[in-house]
Amino acid sequence: MSSRERYVGWRKSSYSGTGNNCVEAGRAGGRRVGVRDTAAGQAGPVLEFEVSAWAALLTEIREGRHRLP
């Protein structure tokens, strides 16, 4: 089973607009989060995070610690 196949519950980010800059996140075994480009779909790469690392990154983004376009 590839890493793409083990992720379930893919959902599009609520911050994704109507353009081509959309991301989706899915879960694997309750311990990992996968993030992929919606435009690439199942054929594209999946970035994998531990749940705690993903949560920490989201917190930092919300706090404005990363410059985002």
Biotite code that builds the C-alpha atoms (Angstrom):
import biotite.structure as struc

atoms = struc.array([
    struc.Atom([0.000, 0.000, 0.000], chain_id="A", res_id=1, res_name="MET", atom_name="CA", element="C"),
    struc.Atom([1.425, 3.387, -0.978], chain_id="A", res_id=2, res_name="SER", atom_name="CA", element="C"),
    struc.Atom([1.387, 6.349, 1.376], chain_id="A", res_id=3, res_name="SER", atom_name="CA", element="C"),
    struc.Atom([-1.362, 7.920, -0.749], chain_id="A", res_id=4, res_name="ARG", atom_name="CA", element="C"),
    struc.Atom([-3.648, 4.916, -0.350], chain_id="A", res_id=5, res_name="GLU", atom_name="CA", element="C"),
    struc.Atom([-3.456, 4.780, 3.437], chain_id="A", res_id=6, res_name="ARG", atom_name="CA", element="C"),
    struc.Atom([-4.849, 8.287, 3.972], chain_id="A", res_id=7, res_name="TYR", atom_name="CA", element="C"),
    struc.Atom([-8.583, 8.681, 4.495], chain_id="A", res_id=8, res_name="VAL", atom_name="CA", element="C"),
    struc.Atom([-10.999, 11.531, 5.017], chain_id="A", res_id=9, res_name="GLY", atom_name="CA", element="C"),
    struc.Atom([-9.314, 13.965, 2.654], chain_id="A", res_id=10, res_name="TRP", atom_name="CA", element="C"),
    struc.Atom([-10.817, 17.402, 3.044], chain_id="A", res_id=11, res_name="ARG", atom_name="CA", element="C"),
    struc.Atom([-10.119, 20.671, 1.318], chain_id="A", res_id=12, res_name="LYS", atom_name="CA", element="C"),
    struc.Atom([-8.865, 23.567, 3.377], chain_id="A", res_id=13, res_name="SER", atom_name="CA", element="C"),
    struc.Atom([-11.537, 26.149, 4.160], chain_id="A", res_id=14, res_name="SER", atom_name="CA", element="C"),
    struc.Atom([-8.923, 28.797, 3.275], chain_id="A", res_id=15, res_name="TYR", atom_name="CA", element="C"),
    struc.Atom([-8.518, 27.449, -0.250], chain_id="A", res_id=16, res_name="SER", atom_name="CA", element="C"),
    struc.Atom([-10.089, 29.796, -2.723], chain_id="A", res_id=17, res_name="GLY", atom_name="CA", element="C"),
    struc.Atom([-11.628, 29.071, -6.065], chain_id="A", res_id=18, res_name="THR", atom_name="CA", element="C"),
    struc.Atom([-8.261, 29.237, -7.852], chain_id="A", res_id=19, res_name="GLY", atom_name="CA", element="C"),
    struc.Atom([-5.574, 26.590, -8.193], chain_id="A", res_id=20, res_name="ASN", atom_name="CA", element="C"),
    struc.Atom([-3.954, 27.116, -4.785], chain_id="A", res_id=21, res_name="ASN", atom_name="CA", element="C"),
    struc.Atom([-5.932, 24.511, -2.844], chain_id="A", res_id=22, res_name="CYS", atom_name="CA", element="C"),
    struc.Atom([-4.658, 21.938, -0.375], chain_id="A", res_id=23, res_name="VAL", atom_name="CA", element="C"),
    struc.Atom([-6.266, 18.885, 1.201], chain_id="A", res_id=24, res_name="GLU", atom_name="CA", element="C"),
    struc.Atom([-5.440, 17.067, 4.413], chain_id="A", res_id=25, res_name="ALA", atom_name="CA", element="C"),
    struc.Atom([-6.133, 13.439, 5.302], chain_id="A", res_id=26, res_name="GLY", atom_name="CA", element="C"),
    struc.Atom([-5.433, 11.136, 8.261], chain_id="A", res_id=27, res_name="ARG", atom_name="CA", element="C"),
    struc.Atom([-3.629, 7.819, 8.476], chain_id="A", res_id=28, res_name="ALA", atom_name="CA", element="C"),
    struc.Atom([-3.976, 5.580, 11.490], chain_id="A", res_id=29, res_name="GLY", atom_name="CA", element="C"),
    struc.Atom([-4.708, 8.494, 13.789], chain_id="A", res_id=30, res_name="GLY", atom_name="CA", element="C"),
    struc.Atom([-0.985, 9.289, 14.060], chain_id="A", res_id=31, res_name="ARG", atom_name="CA", element="C"),
    struc.Atom([-0.124, 10.900, 10.728], chain_id="A", res_id=32, res_name="ARG", atom_name="CA", element="C"),
    struc.Atom([-1.508, 13.729, 8.626], chain_id="A", res_id=33, res_name="VAL", atom_name="CA", element="C"),
    struc.Atom([-1.009, 13.881, 4.872], chain_id="A", res_id=34, res_name="GLY", atom_name="CA", element="C"),
    struc.Atom([-1.198, 17.123, 2.920], chain_id="A", res_id=35, res_name="VAL", atom_name="CA", element="C"),
    struc.Atom([-1.499, 17.287, -0.855], chain_id="A", res_id=36, res_name="ARG", atom_name="CA", element="C"),
    struc.Atom([-2.180, 19.752, -3.664], chain_id="A", res_id=37, res_name="ASP", atom_name="CA", element="C"),
    struc.Atom([-5.814, 19.459, -4.715], chain_id="A", res_id=38, res_name="THR", atom_name="CA", element="C"),
    struc.Atom([-4.950, 20.180, -8.348], chain_id="A", res_id=39, res_name="ALA", atom_name="CA", element="C"),
    struc.Atom([-2.525, 17.223, -8.470], chain_id="A", res_id=40, res_name="ALA", atom_name="CA", element="C"),
    struc.Atom([-5.079, 14.929, -6.819], chain_id="A", res_id=41, res_name="GLY", atom_name="CA", element="C"),
    struc.Atom([-4.165, 11.344, -6.093], chain_id="A", res_id=42, res_name="GLN", atom_name="CA", element="C"),
    struc.Atom([-1.244, 11.392, -8.526], chain_id="A", res_id=43, res_name="ALA", atom_name="CA", element="C"),
    struc.Atom([0.638, 14.146, -6.698], chain_id="A", res_id=44, res_name="GLY", atom_name="CA", element="C"),
    struc.Atom([3.042, 13.886, -3.777], chain_id="A", res_id=45, res_name="PRO", atom_name="CA", element="C"),
    struc.Atom([1.849, 13.764, -0.162], chain_id="A", res_id=46, res_name="VAL", atom_name="CA", element="C"),
    struc.Atom([3.669, 15.645, 2.605], chain_id="A", res_id=47, res_name="LEU", atom_name="CA", element="C"),
    struc.Atom([3.508, 13.582, 5.792], chain_id="A", res_id=48, res_name="GLU", atom_name="CA", element="C"),
    struc.Atom([3.445, 15.006, 9.318], chain_id="A", res_id=49, res_name="PHE", atom_name="CA", element="C"),
    struc.Atom([3.101, 13.553, 12.796], chain_id="A", res_id=50, res_name="GLU", atom_name="CA", element="C"),
    struc.Atom([-0.161, 14.849, 14.275], chain_id="A", res_id=51, res_name="VAL", atom_name="CA", element="C"),
    struc.Atom([1.721, 16.899, 16.883], chain_id="A", res_id=52, res_name="SER", atom_name="CA", element="C"),
    struc.Atom([3.990, 18.499, 14.253], chain_id="A", res_id=53, res_name="ALA", atom_name="CA", element="C"),
    struc.Atom([0.989, 19.360, 12.059], chain_id="A", res_id=54, res_name="TRP", atom_name="CA", element="C"),
    struc.Atom([-0.829, 20.923, 15.022], chain_id="A", res_id=55, res_name="ALA", atom_name="CA", element="C"),
    struc.Atom([2.268, 22.948, 15.933], chain_id="A", res_id=56, res_name="ALA", atom_name="CA", element="C"),
    struc.Atom([2.630, 24.225, 12.358], chain_id="A", res_id=57, res_name="LEU", atom_name="CA", element="C"),
    struc.Atom([-1.022, 25.285, 12.216], chain_id="A", res_id=58, res_name="LEU", atom_name="CA", element="C"),
    struc.Atom([-0.651, 27.113, 15.529], chain_id="A", res_id=59, res_name="THR", atom_name="CA", element="C"),
    struc.Atom([2.426, 28.963, 14.262], chain_id="A", res_id=60, res_name="GLU", atom_name="CA", element="C"),
    struc.Atom([0.614, 29.960, 11.074], chain_id="A", res_id=61, res_name="ILE", atom_name="CA", element="C"),
    struc.Atom([-2.389, 31.249, 13.021], chain_id="A", res_id=62, res_name="ARG", atom_name="CA", element="C"),
    struc.Atom([-0.061, 33.255, 15.270], chain_id="A", res_id=63, res_name="GLU", atom_name="CA", element="C"),
    struc.Atom([1.508, 34.893, 12.219], chain_id="A", res_id=64, res_name="GLY", atom_name="CA", element="C"),
    struc.Atom([4.966, 33.396, 12.717], chain_id="A", res_id=65, res_name="ARG", atom_name="CA", element="C"),
    struc.Atom([5.296, 32.493, 9.036], chain_id="A", res_id=66, res_name="HIS", atom_name="CA", element="C"),
    struc.Atom([5.111, 34.909, 6.150], chain_id="A", res_id=67, res_name="ARG", atom_name="CA", element="C"),
    struc.Atom([2.449, 33.668, 3.775], chain_id="A", res_id=68, res_name="LEU", atom_name="CA", element="C"),
    struc.Atom([1.469, 35.248, 0.469], chain_id="A", res_id=69, res_name="PRO", atom_name="CA", element="C"),
])
